[in-house]
Amino acid sequence: MKLADLLRPSLVAVDVDAKTWQEAIEACGRLLHEDGATEERFTAAMIRVAHEFGPYIVIAPGIALPHAYPEDGVLKPSMALVKLKTPVKFGNSQNDPVWLVVALAPIDSKQHIQGLSELAFVLSDMANIRDLMKCTTSQELHDVFHSAVPDKPQ
């Protein structure tokens, strides 16, 4: 599935208040649940996975990718995107604090691979990062992700 299929407008929020990394993950989980993409228990599973494996989910400076397993309550493959009002620490000394949280809800181990590849493409470009940092609305944030993905396969 492509990023455009996974990251729907209802799954994007800007200026989200979170005092802890758990609250940041909960904000993503709420979007996923309200969209019908996951069962409510998926949020707790993302937090559990982060506790179990540590802050490896902070994949780049300021960017976290929390996730859990399909069997933790995923109903349809999705990504939720939250830009925090104030960055929070996830416990990753190299990449904290986090200002952008992208939660992955995979339906299986393969279907989301193209979307993840496109996400990595967007996040690897500093011009895109600067554009994302400037976004003040959910629509702007959503648009940056979708306009930055090339039409052709990479």
matplotlib code that plots the C-alpha trace (Angstrom):
import matplotlib.pyplot as plt

x = [0.0, 1.1, 1.6, -1.4, -3.5, -2.1, -2.0, -5.5, -6.5, -8.4, -5.2, -3.2, -3.1, -1.1, -0.3, -1.0, -0.3, 1.7, 3.8, 5.3, 6.2, 3.3, 0.8, 2.4, 1.7, -1.8, -2.5, -1.7, -3.6, -6.7, -6.6, -6.2, -9.1, -11.4, -10.7, -11.7, -8.2, -7.5, -9.2, -8.7, -6.2, -3.7, -2.6, -1.7, 0.2, 2.3, 3.2, 4.0, 6.3, 8.1, 8.6, 9.9, 12.3, 13.3, 13.5, 14.7, 11.4, 13.0, 14.3, 15.8, 16.3, 12.9, 10.9, 9.4, 7.7, 5.7, 4.0, 2.6, 1.7, -1.3, -2.7, -2.8, -6.0, -5.3, -8.5, -7.1, -3.5, -2.8, -0.4, -1.3, 0.8, 1.0, 3.0, 3.5, 3.0, 6.1, 8.7, 9.0, 11.8, 11.4, 14.7, 16.9, 19.9, 20.9, 17.5, 15.5, 13.3, 10.6, 8.3, 6.8, 5.2, 4.2, 2.4, 2.3, -0.7, 0.2, -2.3, 0.4, 4.2, 4.3, 1.4, 2.7, 6.3, 5.8, 4.2, 7.1, 9.5, 7.7, 7.7, 11.4, 11.9, 9.9, 11.7, 15.2, 14.9, 15.8, 13.7, 10.7, 11.6, 11.8, 8.4, 6.9, 8.2, 6.5, 3.0, 0.4, -2.6, -3.4, -4.1, -0.7, 1.0, -0.9, -0.2, 3.6, 3.7, 1.6, 3.3, 6.8, 6.3, 7.4, 4.8, 7.2, 8.6, 12.0]
y = [0.0, 3.5, 6.2, 8.0, 4.9, 4.6, 8.3, 9.6, 13.2, 12.0, 10.6, 13.8, 16.3, 19.5, 21.4, 18.4, 18.8, 15.9, 16.1, 12.6, 10.2, 8.0, 10.9, 11.5, 7.9, 8.0, 11.0, 8.9, 5.9, 8.1, 9.2, 5.5, 4.4, 7.2, 6.5, 2.9, 1.7, 0.0, -1.3, 0.8, -1.7, -0.9, 2.2, 0.4, -2.2, 0.6, 1.9, -1.7, -2.3, 1.0, 0.0, -3.5, -2.5, 1.0, 4.3, 2.8, 4.1, 7.5, 6.9, 10.3, 13.6, 14.7, 11.9, 8.8, 5.8, 3.9, 0.7, -2.6, -5.9, -6.6, -9.0, -6.1, -4.8, -3.5, -3.4, -1.7, -0.7, 2.9, 5.6, 8.4, 11.6, 14.0, 17.2, 18.1, 21.6, 21.1, 18.4, 15.6, 13.2, 9.6, 8.6, 8.5, 10.6, 11.1, 12.0, 13.6, 15.6, 14.4, 16.8, 14.5, 11.1, 8.8, 5.7, 2.6, 0.2, -2.7, -5.3, -7.8, -8.0, -6.9, -4.8, -1.5, -1.8, 0.6, 3.2, 2.9, 3.3, 6.4, 7.7, 7.2, 9.0, 12.1, 12.2, 11.8, 15.2, 18.2, 20.5, 18.3, 18.4, 22.2, 22.3, 19.9, 22.1, 25.1, 23.5, 25.0, 22.9, 19.3, 19.8, 21.4, 18.6, 16.0, 17.8, 18.0, 14.2, 13.6, 16.1, 15.0, 11.4, 10.9, 9.6, 7.1, 4.1, 4.8]
z = [0.0, -0.8, 1.8, 0.4, 1.3, 4.8, 5.8, 5.4, 6.4, 9.5, 10.8, 10.9, 13.8, 14.5, 17.7, 19.9, 23.7, 25.2, 28.3, 28.0, 25.2, 26.4, 25.8, 22.4, 21.4, 22.9, 20.6, 17.6, 19.0, 19.5, 15.8, 14.7, 16.9, 15.9, 12.2, 12.7, 11.8, 15.2, 18.3, 21.4, 22.8, 20.0, 21.8, 24.9, 22.7, 21.1, 24.6, 25.7, 22.7, 23.3, 27.0, 26.0, 23.3, 24.4, 22.5, 19.3, 17.9, 17.7, 14.1, 13.4, 15.2, 16.4, 14.8, 16.4, 14.8, 17.4, 16.3, 17.5, 15.9, 13.6, 16.3, 18.8, 17.2, 13.7, 11.6, 8.5, 7.6, 8.5, 9.7, 12.1, 12.1, 15.1, 15.2, 18.9, 20.2, 22.5, 21.8, 24.3, 25.3, 24.4, 26.1, 23.0, 23.8, 20.1, 18.6, 21.5, 21.8, 19.4, 17.6, 15.0, 15.8, 13.0, 14.3, 12.1, 12.3, 10.0, 9.0, 8.2, 7.8, 4.1, 3.0, 4.4, 3.0, 0.1, 2.4, 4.8, 2.0, 0.8, 4.4, 4.6, 1.3, 2.6, 6.0, 4.5, 2.7, 4.8, 2.7, 3.6, 7.3, 7.2, 5.4, 8.0, 10.9, 9.4, 9.1, 11.3, 10.1, 9.7, 6.0, 5.5, 7.2, 5.2, 2.0, 2.6, 2.9, -0.2, -2.4, -1.5, -2.6, -6.3, -8.8, -10.1, -8.1, -6.5]

ax = plt.figure().add_subplot(projection="3d")
ax.plot(x, y, z, "-o")
ax.set_aspect("equal")
plt.show()
